[in-house]
Amino acid sequence: MINILGKNNSLLNHYIKEVRDVNVQKDSLRFRRNMERMGEIFAYEISKVLDYEQVETTTPLGVANCYALKHQPVIATILRAGLPLHQGILNYYDNAQNAFISAYRKHHKNGKFTIQVEYASCPPLDDKILILSDPMLATGSSMVLTFKELLEKGKPKHTHIVSVLASAEGVDYVKKNILTKNYTLWLGVVDDELTAKAYIVPGLGDAGDLAFGSK
């Protein structure tokens, strides 16, 4: 299942506009905060499809029947660009466990690159809900390799993959290479073009550099 939130009117579209804007991008704090806000929006939308249980809650005047999240998810992201988006999701799941993966593009002399995964810190994932986020889904290679790396920690009950901005090619790659039906793609917007150097057009540039400074 693919949910493209930008197809509907909401503040998400306003924040996407700001993170794309070359003038607004000059303010790293604002860029990080907008990514965090969008993480919160994605977290809320995902919360609508999670499982809840009825619990009795004592109030100053009696007992109320309420509903609480049955299980906290595991929230994962790809370092370093994913950190602000990850924080936004974590803001809505107070007691979630967290996973962090170090993945990067290793460029070669022929102009091509491969994705290298060097580090993964993750709790056991068997039968848990996994929310895996990365602000950009360009070729889709990083997301697929990261997901395969996380599967070494167990088989999630369901995985929610979150990206603010994706390419159509990246979406197709994920659909073809994540070999499970137990996942949902949550996207802000999908751009049609991906350059020969694997940059999304019009895209927004390098999310990691915009959030934390150039490498």
Sequence and secondary structure as in RCSB ss.txt:
>XXXX:A:sequence
MINILGKNNSLLNHYIKEVRDVNVQKDSLRFRRNMERMGEIFAYEISKVLDYEQVETTTPLGVANCYALKHQPVI
ATILRAGLPLHQGILNYYDNAQNAFISAYRKHHKNGKFTIQVEYASCPPLDDKILILSDPMLATGSSMVLTFKEL
LEKGKPKHTHIVSVLASAEGVDYVKKNILTKNYTLWLGVVDDELTAKAYIVPGLGDAGDLAFGSK
>XXXX:A:secstr
 EEEGGGS SHHHHHHHHHH TTGGG HHHHHHHHHHHHHHHHHHHHTTS EEEEEEEETTEEEEEEEESS  EE
EEEETTTHHHHHHHHTT TT EEEEEEEEEEE TTS EEEEEEEEE    TT EEEEE SEESSSHHHHHHHHHH
GGG   SEEEEEEEEEEHHHHHHHHHH   SSEEEEEEEEESEE TT  EESS S HHHHHH   
